[in-house]
């Protein structure tokens, strides 16, 4: 039984300040992380060993832990990707992809939910539409870590199927969930963060107008920041496109929301 005090904790600012009982529960997959410090402090090997046996994945533990041990300077994100890859291979061979996705996507541990993103993104039996639609629950996840990992996992698939992806994502811009709307621009940023650039969008950002136009006055700051960041990325290779679009938006949509996006979009150009 997890106490209300632990459930409602704010989270330590430094890893060394995380209480032992909280870290133990995190590594047992019994509670979600509440901030970045906790998310980075998870011991992936302990988490797998403590949880996989209980959900029928015990035969994958040895292979995954050995792969982790071979990493020289692993980061949390690289480990999640590595685990996701090996877990996908195991589930594909054992024909348990669907059941594992169902188990892990509803798990209390946000880190285990992060693994699921790769089970969907790597599935060669799914097309891009199916991958995006099956990922919607994770895209709208309440935890920041899952939301970041899911766009990283799907980004290579989006790039390979860019035209179709933009068409699908443009329909998501009217979704009531800000996390869904934010994904449409965060997953397609020309330069992005911690990821390979999308050269096609660096050179031809016009392709994204069906999405950008729909979000130019979005009420959510979470979405506004992402749209502004998308355009700031584009401004580094196509500044004239961004300047022209921002000028157009300033005239067509004289709102506080649009102004915030424009200011963020032009920050590199205005330096």
PLY file of the C-alpha trace (Angstrom):
ply
format ascii 1.0
element vertex 271
property float x
property float y
property float z
element edge 270
property int vertex1
property int vertex2
end_header
0.00 0.00 0.00
1.46 3.34 -1.06
0.88 6.19 1.40
-0.86 9.41 0.39
2.27 11.28 1.40
4.32 9.42 -1.22
1.58 9.70 -3.84
1.37 13.48 -3.35
5.14 14.15 -3.09
6.67 16.95 -5.14
9.87 15.05 -5.85
13.48 15.74 -4.89
15.54 18.26 -6.85
18.67 16.09 -6.67
18.97 12.34 -7.18
20.82 11.88 -3.89
17.88 13.46 -2.07
15.31 10.94 -3.30
14.18 8.99 -0.18
15.22 5.33 -0.22
11.64 4.11 0.15
10.54 6.23 -2.84
13.41 4.99 -5.02
12.61 1.40 -4.04
8.98 1.83 -5.09
10.03 3.48 -8.35
12.36 0.61 -9.19
9.60 -1.86 -8.34
7.27 -0.11 -10.77
4.74 0.56 -8.04
4.62 4.35 -8.41
5.18 6.80 -11.29
7.93 9.41 -11.27
6.80 12.96 -10.48
9.68 14.97 -11.94
12.71 14.74 -14.20
15.06 13.96 -11.31
13.12 10.83 -10.42
12.68 9.87 -14.08
16.45 9.95 -14.62
17.13 8.08 -11.36
15.22 4.92 -12.32
17.44 1.84 -12.42
16.23 0.20 -15.62
17.73 -3.21 -14.79
16.08 -3.33 -11.37
12.78 -2.15 -12.85
12.81 -4.90 -15.47
13.82 -7.58 -12.98
11.13 -6.48 -10.54
8.28 -6.24 -13.03
8.79 -8.45 -16.09
8.47 -11.72 -14.16
5.04 -10.68 -12.94
3.65 -9.97 -16.42
4.94 -12.95 -18.39
8.09 -11.35 -19.80
10.60 -13.21 -17.63
12.28 -14.91 -20.61
13.28 -11.52 -22.03
15.07 -10.32 -18.89
18.45 -11.95 -19.45
18.87 -10.72 -23.03
17.80 -7.18 -22.18
19.96 -6.86 -19.06
23.02 -8.14 -20.95
22.41 -5.55 -23.68
22.19 -2.83 -21.01
25.44 -3.95 -19.39
27.25 -3.54 -22.73
26.41 0.17 -22.89
29.39 2.38 -22.03
27.68 5.69 -21.21
23.95 5.03 -21.35
21.40 7.80 -20.89
17.83 7.25 -19.77
16.53 7.89 -23.28
19.07 5.62 -24.97
18.30 2.84 -22.50
14.56 3.14 -23.06
15.14 2.87 -26.81
17.46 -0.11 -26.35
15.00 -1.89 -24.09
12.14 -1.09 -26.45
14.06 -2.58 -29.38
14.94 -5.82 -27.56
11.47 -6.11 -26.08
9.96 -5.73 -29.55
12.20 -8.48 -30.93
11.24 -10.78 -28.06
7.53 -10.07 -28.36
7.62 -10.49 -32.14
9.19 -13.93 -31.81
6.85 -14.97 -29.02
3.84 -13.40 -30.75
2.97 -11.34 -27.68
3.19 -7.79 -29.05
-0.52 -7.03 -28.64
-0.81 -8.50 -25.14
2.38 -6.78 -23.97
1.23 -3.42 -25.31
-2.03 -3.86 -23.41
-0.25 -4.78 -20.17
2.43 -2.09 -20.23
0.38 0.80 -21.62
-1.83 0.59 -18.53
0.98 0.07 -16.03
1.45 2.39 -13.06
5.12 2.88 -13.98
5.58 5.64 -16.55
8.94 4.11 -17.54
7.26 0.84 -18.50
4.76 2.83 -20.55
7.74 4.42 -22.33
8.84 0.99 -23.54
5.47 0.50 -25.25
6.14 3.35 -27.66
8.78 1.28 -29.44
6.61 -1.85 -29.55
4.25 0.15 -31.76
6.77 2.26 -33.69
8.94 -0.72 -34.67
6.10 -3.03 -35.66
6.71 -3.85 -39.33
3.17 -5.17 -39.68
1.67 -1.73 -39.11
1.49 1.18 -41.57
2.02 4.76 -40.46
-1.69 5.43 -39.97
-2.01 2.40 -37.70
1.12 3.31 -35.75
-0.09 6.85 -35.12
-3.60 5.80 -34.18
-2.43 3.04 -31.87
-0.09 5.52 -30.17
-2.75 8.13 -29.38
-3.20 6.95 -25.79
0.54 7.31 -25.20
0.66 10.65 -27.00
-2.01 11.89 -24.59
-0.34 10.26 -21.57
-0.48 12.27 -18.34
3.28 11.84 -17.87
5.79 14.12 -19.58
8.32 11.32 -20.05
5.96 9.12 -22.01
4.89 12.05 -24.20
8.51 12.84 -25.07
9.53 9.27 -25.74
6.55 8.56 -27.99
7.36 11.32 -30.48
11.00 10.22 -30.53
9.95 6.63 -31.24
7.54 7.60 -34.03
9.60 10.38 -35.62
11.63 8.10 -37.96
8.39 6.52 -39.17
6.82 9.94 -39.69
9.83 11.08 -41.72
9.68 7.97 -43.93
5.98 8.64 -44.58
6.01 12.43 -44.39
3.21 13.35 -46.79
0.76 10.85 -45.33
1.79 11.70 -41.78
1.14 15.41 -42.28
-2.26 14.59 -43.73
-3.14 12.48 -40.68
-1.68 14.90 -38.14
-3.45 17.88 -39.70
-6.72 16.29 -38.55
-5.37 16.07 -35.03
-4.95 19.85 -34.74
-8.60 20.21 -33.72
-8.41 17.57 -30.97
-9.61 18.71 -27.54
-6.46 17.31 -25.89
-3.55 19.75 -25.97
-1.10 16.85 -25.83
-2.47 15.46 -29.10
-2.30 18.89 -30.75
1.22 19.50 -29.48
2.41 16.17 -30.89
1.61 17.33 -34.45
4.40 19.91 -34.33
6.75 18.42 -31.73
7.15 15.16 -33.67
7.87 16.97 -36.94
10.25 19.75 -35.87
12.79 20.27 -38.70
15.72 20.22 -36.31
14.20 18.83 -33.15
15.97 18.01 -29.91
17.97 14.81 -29.25
17.03 13.51 -32.69
17.97 13.36 -36.37
16.92 16.41 -38.43
14.18 16.10 -41.03
15.99 17.49 -44.06
12.84 17.63 -46.20
11.16 20.00 -43.75
14.30 22.09 -43.30
14.27 22.78 -47.03
10.51 22.72 -47.68
8.67 23.85 -44.54
5.64 24.81 -46.67
4.52 21.20 -46.43
3.60 21.78 -42.80
1.21 24.67 -43.44
-1.92 22.47 -43.07
-0.84 21.91 -39.46
0.79 25.24 -38.65
-2.14 27.32 -39.90
-4.57 25.44 -37.66
-2.46 26.06 -34.56
-1.48 29.70 -35.09
-3.75 30.92 -32.29
-3.99 27.82 -30.11
-5.08 28.59 -26.55
-2.59 26.20 -24.95
0.86 27.52 -23.97
2.14 23.95 -24.36
1.09 24.01 -28.00
2.15 27.61 -28.58
5.70 26.84 -27.44
5.91 23.85 -29.77
4.63 25.80 -32.79
7.04 28.62 -32.03
9.91 26.15 -31.70
8.94 24.49 -34.99
9.12 27.81 -36.82
12.34 28.78 -35.06
13.86 25.55 -36.36
12.66 26.39 -39.87
14.06 29.92 -39.62
17.61 28.56 -39.50
17.37 27.23 -43.06
14.40 29.14 -44.51
14.22 32.49 -42.69
12.21 34.14 -45.50
9.45 31.54 -45.13
9.13 32.18 -41.39
9.24 35.97 -41.73
6.56 35.93 -44.41
4.31 33.56 -42.45
4.65 35.51 -39.22
3.83 38.75 -41.03
0.73 37.10 -42.50
-0.36 35.75 -39.12
0.19 39.10 -37.43
-2.28 40.63 -39.88
-4.80 37.80 -40.00
-4.76 36.76 -36.33
-4.04 39.74 -34.05
-4.40 37.70 -30.83
-2.17 37.40 -27.77
-1.72 33.70 -28.52
-0.49 34.31 -32.06
1.81 37.08 -30.85
3.46 34.69 -28.37
4.04 32.14 -31.13
5.48 34.78 -33.47
7.86 36.07 -30.79
9.15 32.55 -30.16
9.36 31.79 -33.87
11.49 34.85 -34.65
13.87 34.66 -31.70
16.84 33.43 -33.74
16.19 35.82 -36.62
15.90 38.77 -34.21
19.25 38.09 -32.51
0 1
1 2
2 3
3 4
4 5
5 6
6 7
7 8
8 9
9 10
10 11
11 12
12 13
13 14
14 15
15 16
16 17
17 18
18 19
19 20
20 21
21 22
22 23
23 24
24 25
25 26
26 27
27 28
28 29
29 30
30 31
31 32
32 33
33 34
34 35
35 36
36 37
37 38
38 39
39 40
40 41
41 42
42 43
43 44
44 45
45 46
46 47
47 48
48 49
49 50
50 51
51 52
52 53
53 54
54 55
55 56
56 57
57 58
58 59
59 60
60 61
61 62
62 63
63 64
64 65
65 66
66 67
67 68
68 69
69 70
70 71
71 72
72 73
73 74
74 75
75 76
76 77
77 78
78 79
79 80
80 81
81 82
82 83
83 84
84 85
85 86
86 87
87 88
88 89
89 90
90 91
91 92
92 93
93 94
94 95
95 96
96 97
97 98
98 99
99 100
100 101
101 102
102 103
103 104
104 105
105 106
106 107
107 108
108 109
109 110
110 111
111 112
112 113
113 114
114 115
115 116
116 117
117 118
118 119
119 120
120 121
121 122
122 123
123 124
124 125
125 126
126 127
127 128
128 129
129 130
130 131
131 132
132 133
133 134
134 135
135 136
136 137
137 138
138 139
139 140
140 141
141 142
142 143
143 144
144 145
145 146
146 147
147 148
148 149
149 150
150 151
151 152
152 153
153 154
154 155
155 156
156 157
157 158
158 159
159 160
160 161
161 162
162 163
163 164
164 165
165 166
166 167
167 168
168 169
169 170
170 171
171 172
172 173
173 174
174 175
175 176
176 177
177 178
178 179
179 180
180 181
181 182
182 183
183 184
184 185
185 186
186 187
187 188
188 189
189 190
190 191
191 192
192 193
193 194
194 195
195 196
196 197
197 198
198 199
199 200
200 201
201 202
202 203
203 204
204 205
205 206
206 207
207 208
208 209
209 210
210 211
211 212
212 213
213 214
214 215
215 216
216 217
217 218
218 219
219 220
220 221
221 222
222 223
223 224
224 225
225 226
226 227
227 228
228 229
229 230
230 231
231 232
232 233
233 234
234 235
235 236
236 237
237 238
238 239
239 240
240 241
241 242
242 243
243 244
244 245
245 246
246 247
247 248
248 249
249 250
250 251
251 252
252 253
253 254
254 255
255 256
256 257
257 258
258 259
259 260
260 261
261 262
262 263
263 264
264 265
265 266
266 267
267 268
268 269
269 270
